[in-house]
Amino acid sequence: MSGNESSQRSEGNAYGRPPQAHDAALTEVGPGKPVGELMRRYWIPVALSQMVVARPQKLRILGEDLILFRDGKGRPGLLLPRCAHRGTTLYYGKVDDNGIRCCYHGWQFDVQGRCIDQPCEPEGGLHKDKVRQPWYPVQERYGLVFAYMGPPDKQPALPRWDIFENLGPGEKVVGFLTSYHEPEDGGVEIVPHNWLQNWENNMDPFHVPILHISFSGRQFAPELAVMPQVAWETTDLGMRYTAYRKLPDGRELNRELHVLFPNLVSIPPFLNLEPGPSKSLRWVVPVDDTNYCAFNAMRVHENAMHKIPKRGRSVGDKMWAAMTEEEHRDTPSDWEGQVGQGRITLHSEEHLATSDKGVAMLRRLIRQQTRIVQQGGDPIGVTFDPDHVNKVGAGNYYQDPM
């Protein structure tokens, strides 16, 4: 490098920059990728239970294209769409009590991919038991359909969470999707950027008083305008931060937010800072390397269904979809901040600082857990005991002034 080139580089001139790149080991989710294999060691929500019906629906999760349906006996099935016979898609198949039947030659498969009928073959298929349509196990809980897409000999128990157990009279757990505006308005259920940009954002409490309050006006509770004192730590399920604030009324608030492996977050209420433990979980589910969707479960009383967030998010008094481009620029939220990083952020261009400690810790923990999986071990939070109940612990915890 000549002296002139070195001078330009030291002055921040854009010319001659080295190639920019994302960190594939943290972001890519396809089969065989480090994070992809980590994700495949857990049960991942793929649909709302109420939305799974007899008509097959297309699904893309962790970079794989699948079809999801419910047979006439109420069992959900998750299969690869390419028919094991001649390769057409089962998306056009018909479902009955026993499974799904291909539109082309009528081969029928049950929810575990077993071929149970070949109507064009003698006696309905003398060798049909030798054909298996690729499939994944699915189970239902908390209003969601979960899939396990990993190695069969490592299949864990479908997890239980303490905030959803031991329901009281009138209480129930509701599963729902969050998106940025209503699908009938051309809404976004699939968010067009990498899953990690959203998940790691949860270990960054310092963007709250900047982005959500001082920059865009009050999007969250005004008490969150107080710059917090933050401590991060790892847990037996993932990570948490505790953000301490001395509030103007003299009260002290410890706000705990937890991320749980491989892709969950429990966020306490942030609009009214309701005291007590969190009552919800959100799964940041990778569709593929450049898209994600968000499934949620929430404990609610039947008289408080209004507390379930609407699918169309609002900024201030206006729905996100109804905002003009200028209004998006004037009041950016997480969408603008994270989509603005690109489909996958260029990690080579980052300059992490002291306030990014939680993000750096979470990335190190992801790398650690991918190594455990690569070495044949079981990652954090995986249990094979169906009666085990995971403790969440997130919440808004107040101390009144003395």
Backbone hydrogen bonds in HBPLUS format (Angstrom, degrees):
<---DONOR---> <-ACCEPTOR-->    atom                        ^
c    i                          cat <-CA-CA->   ^        H-A-AA   ^      H-
h    n   atom  resd res      DA  || num        DHA   H-A  angle D-A-AA Bond
n    s   type  num  typ     dist DA aas  dist angle  dist       angle   num
A0006-SER N   A0002-SER O   2.98 MM   4  6.24 160.6  2.02 152.1 157.6     1
A0007-SER N   A0003-GLY O   2.99 MM   4  6.19 150.5  2.08 143.3 151.0     2
A0008-GLN N   A0004-ASN O   3.01 MM   4  6.33 157.5  2.06 148.6 154.1     3
A0009-ARG N   A0005-GLU O   2.99 MM   4  6.24 161.9  2.02 151.3 156.0     4
A0010-SER N   A0006-SER O   3.01 MM   4  6.20 159.2  2.05 147.6 152.9     5
A0011-GLU N   A0007-SER O   3.08 MM   4  6.27 134.5  2.30 141.0 152.6     6
A0011-GLU N   A0008-GLN O   3.18 MM   3  5.18 132.4  2.42  95.2 108.0     7
A0013-ASN N   A0008-GLN O   2.99 MM   5  5.27 159.2  2.04 158.7 152.1     8
A0012-GLY N   A0009-ARG O   3.09 MM   3  5.23 162.3  2.12 108.2 112.5     9
A0348-SER N   A0021-ALA O   3.12 MM 327  5.56 165.4  2.14 168.9 169.3    10
A0026-LEU N   A0023-ASP O   3.06 MM   3  5.66 158.5  2.11 116.5 123.1    11
A0028-GLU N   A0024-ALA O   3.17 MM   4  5.32 164.6  2.20 134.7 139.5    12
A0033-LYS N   A0030-GLY O   3.13 MM   3  5.63 164.0  2.15 133.8 137.1    13
A0037-GLU N   A0033-LYS O   2.77 MM   4  5.93 158.5  1.82 165.7 167.8    14
A0038-LEU N   A0034-PRO O   3.09 MM   4  6.32 148.6  2.19 138.9 148.1    15
A0039-MET N   A0035-VAL O   2.84 MM   4  6.06 169.4  1.85 158.0 159.0    16
A0040-ARG N   A0036-GLY O   3.12 MM   4  6.26 147.8  2.23 137.4 146.2    17
A0041-ARG N   A0038-LEU O   3.08 MM   3  5.54 162.5  2.11 116.6 119.6    18
A0042-TYR N   A0039-MET O   3.17 MM   3  5.83 159.5  2.22 124.4 125.0    19
A0044-ILE N   A0147-ALA O   2.88 MM 103  5.34 167.6  1.89 152.3 152.9    20
A0147-ALA N   A0044-ILE O   2.81 MM 103  5.34 161.4  1.85 143.9 146.4    21
A0046-VAL N   A0145-VAL O   2.78 MM  99  5.85 165.6  1.80 171.2 170.8    22
A0145-VAL N   A0047-ALA O   2.83 MM  98  5.21 165.7  1.85 153.0 152.0    23
A0051-MET N   A0048-LEU O   2.97 MM   3  5.39 148.7  2.06 112.7 122.1    24
A0049-SER N   A0143-GLY O   3.04 MM  94  5.36 167.6  2.06 121.3 124.8    25
A0052-VAL N   A0049-SER O   3.19 MM   3  5.56 163.3  2.22 112.6 117.7    26
A0070-ARG N   A0053-VAL O   2.89 MM  17  5.04 134.1  2.10 121.1 124.6    27
A0057-GLN N   A0068-LEU O   2.95 MM  11  5.37 154.4  2.02 146.0 154.2    28
A0068-LEU N   A0057-GLN O   2.96 MM  11  5.37 154.7  2.02 147.0 155.2    29
A0059-LEU N   A0066-LEU O   2.92 MM   7  5.03 146.2  2.04 146.7 140.8    30
A0066-LEU N   A0059-LEU O   2.70 MM   7  5.03 167.9  1.71 163.2 164.3    31
A0061-ILE N   A0064-GLU O   3.05 MM   3  5.43 148.8  2.15 151.8 153.3    32
A0064-GLU N   A0061-ILE O   2.93 MM   3  5.43 163.6  1.95 119.5 125.0    33
A0062-LEU N   A0286-PRO O   2.93 MM 224  5.47 177.2  1.93 142.8 142.5    34
A0063-GLY N   A0287-VAL O   2.81 MM 224  5.96 168.9  1.82 137.1 136.4    35
A0067-ILE N   A0079-LEU O   2.83 MM  12  5.50 153.7  1.90 161.7 169.1    36
A0079-LEU N   A0067-ILE O   3.06 MM  12  5.50 151.3  2.15 153.5 159.9    37
A0069-PHE N   A0077-GLY O   3.09 MM   8  5.41 151.6  2.18 147.0 154.4    38
A0077-GLY N   A0069-PHE O   2.78 MM   8  5.41 155.8  1.83 155.4 157.3    39
A0071-ASP N   A0075-ARG O   2.90 MM   4  5.43 159.8  1.94 152.0 148.1    40
A0074-GLY N   A0071-ASP O   2.86 MM   3  5.42 159.0  1.90 123.6 125.9    41
A0072-GLY N   A0096-ASP O   2.94 MM  24  5.18 169.6  1.96 113.5 114.2    42
A0136-TYR N   A0078-LEU O   2.95 MM  58  5.63 151.1  2.03 162.0 164.1    43
A0080-LEU N   A0134-PRO O   2.99 MM  54  5.63 164.2  2.01 146.5 147.0    44
A0090-LEU N   A0081-PRO O   2.74 MM   9  4.99 150.2  1.83 135.2 145.2    45
A0083-CYS N   A0088-THR O   2.75 MM   5  5.50 178.6  1.75 169.2 168.9    46
A0087-GLY N   A0083-CYS O   3.08 MM   4  4.63 134.8  2.30 127.7 136.7    47
A0093-GLY N   A0090-LEU O   2.84 MM   3  4.79 161.3  1.88 110.0 112.7    48
A0094-LYS N   A0101-ARG O   2.99 MM   7  5.22 150.4  2.08 141.9 147.6    49
A0101-ARG N   A0094-LYS O   2.71 MM   7  5.22 161.7  1.74 150.6 156.7    50
A0096-ASP N   A0099-GLY O   2.94 MM   3  5.62 158.4  1.99 160.8 167.9    51
A0100-ILE N   A0109-PHE O   2.82 MM   9  5.44 152.8  1.89 163.0 163.0    52
A0109-PHE N   A0100-ILE O   2.85 MM   9  5.44 160.4  1.89 154.6 158.1    53
A0102-CYS N   A0107-TRP O   2.80 MM   5  5.40 167.0  1.81 157.3 156.7    54
A0106-GLY N   A0102-CYS O   3.10 MM   4  4.77 129.7  2.36 124.8 134.5    55
A0108-GLN N   A0117-ASP O   2.91 MM   9  5.09 159.3  1.95 146.6 149.9    56
A0116-ILE N   A0108-GLN O   2.83 MM   8  5.65 155.9  1.89 143.3 151.5    57
A0110-ASP N   A0114-ARG O   2.96 MM   4  5.43 151.0  2.04 143.1 150.6    58
A0113-GLY N   A0110-ASP O   2.90 MM   3  5.24 153.2  1.97 122.8 121.6    59
A0133-GLN N   A0113-GLY O   2.72 MM  20  4.34 162.9  1.75 139.8 137.8    60
A0118-GLN N   A0124-GLY O   2.94 MM   6  4.77 141.9  2.09 118.0 123.7    61
A0121-GLU N   A0118-GLN O   2.93 MM   3  5.57 164.3  1.96 126.7 132.0    62
A0124-GLY N   A0121-GLU O   3.08 MM   3  5.26 136.2  2.28 141.9 131.3    63
A0125-GLY N   A0122-PRO O   2.99 MM   3  5.62 159.3  2.03 119.6 125.9    64
A0130-LYS N   A0127-HIS O   3.01 MM   3  5.73 167.2  2.02 122.3 126.2    65
A0131-VAL N   A0128-LYS O   3.14 MM   3  5.56 168.4  2.16 117.3 119.5    66
A0148-TYR N   A0137-PRO O   3.08 MM  11  5.64 156.6  2.14 150.1 153.6    67
A0139-GLN N   A0146-PHE O   2.93 MM   7  5.30 151.3  2.02 143.3 152.3    68
A0146-PHE N   A0139-GLN O   2.72 MM   7  5.30 172.9  1.73 174.5 174.4    69
A0141-ARG N   A0144-LEU O   3.06 MM   3  5.53 155.5  2.12 151.9 159.6    70
A0144-LEU N   A0141-ARG O   2.99 MM   3  5.53 161.3  2.02 119.1 125.1    71
A0154-LYS N   A0151-PRO O   2.94 MM   3  5.46 161.5  1.98 120.2 126.2    72
A0155-GLN N   A0152-PRO O   3.33 MM   3  5.35 166.4  2.35 111.0 110.6    73
A0157-ALA N   A0383-THR O   2.87 MM 226  5.99 160.8  1.90 144.3 150.9    74
A0390-ASN N   A0160-ARG O   2.89 MM 230  6.01 167.4  1.91 141.6 140.2    75
A0164-PHE N   A0161-TRP O   2.96 MM   3  5.69 162.6  1.99 124.4 130.2    76
A0162-ASP N   A0390-ASN O   2.77 MM 228  5.86 163.5  1.80 175.5 170.4    77
A0165-GLU N   A0162-ASP O   3.23 MM   3  5.20 166.3  2.25 106.5 110.7    78
A0171-GLU N   A0168-GLY O   3.03 MM   3  5.41 161.8  2.06 134.2 134.6    79
A0302-GLU N   A0170-GLY O   2.78 MM 132  5.50 150.5  1.86 151.1 160.3    80
A0172-LYS N   A0300-VAL O   2.89 MM 128  5.69 153.2  1.97 163.6 172.6    81
A0300-VAL N   A0172-LYS O   2.95 MM 128  5.69 171.0  1.95 172.3 173.6    82
A0174-VAL N   A0298-MET O   2.92 MM 124  5.37 163.2  1.95 149.2 150.6    83
A0298-MET N   A0174-VAL O   2.96 MM 124  5.37 146.5  2.08 138.7 149.1    84
A0176-PHE N   A0296-ASN O   2.94 MM 120  5.22 155.3  2.01 133.7 139.1    85
A0296-ASN N   A0176-PHE O   2.80 MM 120  5.22 144.2  1.93 161.4 171.9    86
A0178-THR N   A0294-ALA O   3.31 MM 116  5.85 154.4  2.38 151.4 154.1    87
A0179-SER N   A0311-ARG O   3.27 MM 132  5.26 143.8  2.41 129.2 136.0    88
A0180-TYR N   A0188-VAL O   3.35 MM   8  5.68 147.4  2.47 144.5 148.9    89
A0185-ASP N   A0182-GLU O   2.82 MM   3  5.30 151.4  1.90 114.4 124.1    90
A0187-GLY N   A0182-GLU O   2.90 MM   5  4.58 120.7  2.26 121.5 124.1    91
A0186-GLY N   A0183-PRO O   2.94 MM   3  5.01 145.4  2.06 119.0 117.0    92
A0191-VAL N   A0292-TYR O   2.73 MM 101  5.33 154.6  1.79 171.6 169.5    93
A0193-HIS N   A0191-VAL O   2.92 MM   2  5.96 139.9  2.08 104.1  94.3    94
A0292-TYR N   A0191-VAL O   3.02 MM 101  5.33 149.9  2.11 142.5 152.1    95
A0194-ASN N   A0343-ARG O   2.72 MM 149  5.88 141.7  1.86 152.6 162.0    96
A0197-GLN N   A0194-ASN O   3.29 MM   3  5.90 139.6  2.46 113.2 121.9    97
A0198-ASN N   A0195-TRP O   3.11 MM   3  5.64 138.4  2.29 109.5 119.7    98
A0199-TRP N   A0195-TRP O   3.07 MM   4  6.37 169.6  2.08 153.0 155.9    99
A0200-GLU N   A0196-LEU O   2.92 MM   4  5.69 165.9  1.94 146.8 150.9   100
A0201-ASN N   A0198-ASN O   3.20 MM   3  5.22 129.9  2.47  96.0 109.5   101
A0202-ASN N   A0199-TRP O   3.15 MM   3  5.78 155.8  2.21 113.1 119.4   102
A0203-MET N   A0200-GLU O   2.98 MM   3  5.54 160.8  2.02 116.3 122.2   103
A0204-ASP N   A0201-ASN O   3.07 MM   3  5.22 150.0  2.16 114.6 115.0   104
A0208-VAL N   A0205-PRO O   3.25 MM   3  5.70 152.8  2.33 107.5 115.0   105
A0211-LEU N   A0207-HIS O   2.78 MM   4  5.52 132.9  2.00 142.5 154.7   106
A0212-HIS N   A0208-VAL O   3.12 MM   4  5.15 127.5  2.41 123.7 138.2   107
A0214-SER N   A0209-PRO O   3.11 MM   5  6.10 163.7  2.14 133.3 138.4   108
A0215-PHE N   A0210-ILE O   2.75 MM   5  5.62 156.7  1.80 171.7 164.3   109
A0219-GLN N   A0212-HIS O   2.77 MM   7  5.15 154.4  1.83 173.7 177.3   110
A0217-GLY N   A0213-ILE O   2.99 MM   4  4.75 123.0  2.32 130.6 134.8   111
A0221-ALA N   A0270-PHE O   2.95 MM  49  6.06 160.2  1.99 164.0 157.8   112
A0224-LEU N   A0221-ALA O   3.00 MM   3  5.74 154.8  2.07 121.1 127.6   113
A0225-ALA N   A0222-PRO O   2.98 MM   3  5.58 163.4  2.01 118.7 122.3   114
A0226-VAL N   A0223-GLU O   3.26 MM   3  6.09 169.9  2.27 119.2 121.9   115
A0229-GLN N   A0244-TYR O   2.98 MM  15  5.08 160.0  2.02 142.9 149.2   116
A0244-TYR N   A0229-GLN O   2.78 MM  15  5.08 171.3  1.79 154.3 152.4   117
A0231-ALA N   A0242-THR O   3.04 MM  11  5.37 150.9  2.13 140.9 150.1   118
A0242-THR N   A0231-ALA O   2.88 MM  11  5.37 155.3  1.94 153.2 161.5   119
A0233-GLU N   A0240-ARG O   3.03 MM   7  5.71 152.6  2.10 162.8 167.3   120
A0240-ARG N   A0233-GLU O   2.97 MM   7  5.71 152.4  2.05 164.7 172.9   121
A0235-THR N   A0238-GLY O   2.92 MM   3  5.10 162.3  1.95 123.8 124.4   122
A0261-PHE N   A0237-LEU O   2.92 MM  24  6.17 170.1  1.93 166.2 164.2   123
A0239-MET N   A0259-VAL O   2.99 MM  20  5.36 163.5  2.02 149.9 154.2   124
A0259-VAL N   A0239-MET O   2.89 MM  20  5.36 163.3  1.92 147.7 153.3   125
A0241-TYR N   A0257-LEU O   3.03 MM  16  5.64 153.1  2.11 153.2 161.5   126
A0257-LEU N   A0241-TYR O   3.14 MM  16  5.64 154.8  2.20 152.0 159.8   127
A0243-ALA N   A0255-ARG O   2.91 MM  12  5.09 168.1  1.92 140.3 143.1   128
A0255-ARG N   A0243-ALA O   2.97 MM  12  5.09 172.5  1.97 137.3 139.4   129
A0245-ARG N   A0253-LEU O   2.89 MM   8  5.23 149.2  1.99 146.3 155.8   130
A0253-LEU N   A0245-ARG O   2.90 MM   8  5.23 168.1  1.91 156.6 160.7   131
A0247-LEU N   A0251-ARG O   2.83 MM   4  5.37 153.6  1.90 163.2 170.2   132
A0250-GLY N   A0247-LEU O   2.90 MM   3  5.43 161.1  1.94 124.4 127.0   133
A0252-GLU N   A0399-GLN O   2.93 MM 147  5.07 166.6  1.95 150.1 154.5   134
A0399-GLN N   A0252-GLU O   2.77 MM 147  5.07 145.8  1.89 151.8 157.8   135
A0254-ASN N   A0397-TYR O   2.82 MM 143  5.15 176.0  1.82 158.3 159.6   136
A0397-TYR N   A0254-ASN O   2.91 MM 143  5.15 166.2  1.93 147.2 150.5   137
A0256-GLU N   A0395-GLY O   2.87 MM 139  5.26 165.3  1.89 169.0 167.3   138
A0395-GLY N   A0256-GLU O   3.05 MM 139  5.26 153.5  2.13 128.7 135.7   139
A0258-HIS N   A0266-SER O   3.38 MM   8  5.40 159.5  2.42 147.6 149.3   140
A0266-SER N   A0258-HIS O   2.89 MM   8  5.40 162.0  1.92 158.4 162.4   141
A0260-LEU N   A0264-LEU O   2.97 MM   4  4.86 156.9  2.02 116.9 124.4   142
A0264-LEU N   A0260-LEU O   2.83 MM   4  4.86 157.9  1.88 171.5 164.5   143
A0284-VAL N   A0263-ASN O   2.86 MM  21  5.38 173.3  1.87 159.6 159.2   144
A0265-VAL N   A0282-ARG O   2.88 MM  17  5.34 135.1  2.08 145.5 158.3   145
A0282-ARG N   A0265-VAL O   2.91 MM  17  5.34 148.8  2.01 151.8 161.7   146
A0276-GLY N   A0396-ASN O   2.78 MM 120  5.33 157.5  1.82 162.2 154.9   147
A0396-ASN N   A0276-GLY O   3.06 MM 120  5.33 149.7  2.16 147.7 143.2   148
A0278-SER N   A0394-ALA O   2.77 MM 116  5.42 164.1  1.80 130.0 130.9   149
A0299-ARG N   A0279-LYS O   2.85 MM  20  5.37 167.3  1.87 163.2 167.5   150
A0281-LEU N   A0297-ALA O   2.96 MM  16  5.47 156.0  2.02 157.0 163.2   151
A0297-ALA N   A0281-LEU O   3.02 MM  16  5.47 154.2  2.09 151.4 155.0   152
A0283-TRP N   A0295-PHE O   2.72 MM  12  5.19 167.7  1.73 159.3 163.8   153
A0295-PHE N   A0283-TRP O   3.10 MM  12  5.19 149.6  2.19 146.4 150.6   154
A0285-VAL N   A0293-CYS O   2.83 MM   8  5.33 149.4  1.92 170.2 174.3   155
A0293-CYS N   A0285-VAL O   2.92 MM   8  5.33 155.0  1.98 147.4 154.9   156
A0287-VAL N   A0291-ASN O   2.95 MM   4  5.29 156.2  2.01 124.0 129.9   157
A0288-ASP N   A0291-ASN O   3.38 MM   3  5.50 164.0  2.41 134.3 134.1   158
A0304-ALA N   A0301-HIS O   2.77 MM   3  5.18 165.2  1.79 121.2 125.1   159
A0307-LYS N   A0304-ALA O   3.01 MM   3  5.80 167.9  2.03 121.5 125.5   160
A0308-ILE N   A0305-MET O   3.14 MM   3  5.78 167.7  2.15 117.6 121.4   161
A0320-TRP N   A0313-ARG O   2.81 MM   7  5.71 166.3  1.83 156.8 156.0   162
A0315-VAL N   A0318-LYS O   2.94 MM   3  5.65 164.5  1.96 168.0 163.6   163
A0318-LYS N   A0315-VAL O   3.34 MM   3  5.65 165.2  2.36 124.3 124.9   164
A0322-ALA N   A0319-MET O   2.97 MM   3  5.40 135.7  2.17 108.6 121.0   165
A0323-MET N   A0320-TRP O   3.23 MM   3  5.51 161.0  2.27 107.9 113.6   166
A0328-HIS N   A0324-THR O   2.93 MM   4  6.30 152.1  2.01 150.6 158.5   167
A0329-ARG N   A0325-GLU O   3.02 MM   4  6.31 149.1  2.12 142.7 151.1   168
A0330-ASP N   A0326-GLU O   2.88 MM   4  6.15 140.2  2.04 140.3 151.8   169
A0331-THR N   A0327-GLU O   2.89 MM   4  5.98 150.9  1.97 148.7 155.0   170
A0337-GLY N   A0333-SER O   3.03 MM   4  6.28 167.4  2.05 158.1 162.3   171
A0338-GLN N   A0334-ASP O   2.81 MM   4  5.85 156.0  1.87 154.3 159.0   172
A0339-VAL N   A0335-TRP O   2.77 MM   4  5.70 164.6  1.80 156.9 162.2   173
A0340-GLY N   A0336-GLU O   2.95 MM   4  5.51 141.6  2.11 127.4 138.4   174
A0341-GLN N   A0338-GLN O   3.08 MM   3  5.30 156.5  2.13 103.9 111.2   175
A0342-GLY N   A0339-VAL O   2.97 MM   3  5.57 164.6  2.00 119.0 124.1   176
A0349-GLU N   A0346-LEU O   2.99 MM   3  5.65 160.8  2.02 118.9 124.9   177
A0350-GLU N   A0347-HIS O   3.23 MM   3  5.34 167.5  2.25 108.6 112.5   178
A0356-ASP N   A0353-ALA O   2.93 MM   3  5.34 153.9  1.99 112.9 121.6   179
A0357-LYS N   A0354-THR O   3.21 MM   3  5.69 146.1  2.33 122.1 121.6   180
A0359-VAL N   A0356-ASP O   3.08 MM   3  5.30 117.4  2.49 104.0 118.9   181
A0360-ALA N   A0356-ASP O   3.02 MM   4  6.32 166.1  2.04 163.0 166.8   182
A0361-MET N   A0357-LYS O   2.89 MM   4  6.11 158.6  1.94 152.6 158.8   183
A0362-LEU N   A0358-GLY O   2.95 MM   4  6.12 157.6  2.00 145.8 151.7   184
A0363-ARG N   A0359-VAL O   3.00 MM   4  6.26 159.1  2.04 151.5 157.0   185
A0364-ARG N   A0360-ALA O   3.04 MM   4  6.30 156.0  2.10 146.3 152.7   186
A0365-LEU N   A0361-MET O   2.96 MM   4  6.23 150.9  2.05 145.4 153.8   187
A0366-ILE N   A0362-LEU O   2.92 MM   4  6.22 152.5  2.00 150.2 157.3   188
A0367-ARG N   A0363-ARG O   3.05 MM   4  6.34 163.3  2.08 149.6 153.4   189
A0368-GLN N   A0364-ARG O   2.92 MM   4  6.17 155.4  1.98 145.6 152.9   190
A0369-GLN N   A0365-LEU O   2.95 MM   4  6.17 159.8  1.99 149.6 154.2   191
A0370-THR N   A0366-ILE O   2.92 MM   4  6.18 154.2  1.99 153.1 160.3   192
A0371-ARG N   A0367-ARG O   3.08 MM   4  6.30 152.4  2.16 146.1 152.9   193
A0372-ILE N   A0368-GLN O   3.12 MM   4  6.46 151.4  2.20 143.9 151.7   194
A0373-VAL N   A0369-GLN O   3.11 MM   4  6.40 158.3  2.16 147.4 151.9   195
A0374-GLN N   A0370-THR O   2.93 MM   4  6.16 160.7  1.97 147.9 153.5   196
A0375-GLN N   A0371-ARG O   2.97 MM   4  6.17 138.1  2.15 144.5 155.1   197
A0377-GLY N   A0372-ILE O   2.82 MM   5  5.12 149.3  1.92 161.2 150.9   198
A0376-GLY N   A0373-VAL O   2.94 MM   3  5.08 162.0  1.97 111.0 114.9   199
A0382-VAL N   A0379-PRO O   3.34 MM   3  6.06 164.3  2.37 137.0 138.2   200
A0388-HIS N   A0385-ASP O   3.15 MM   3  5.48 163.9  2.17 113.5 118.6   201
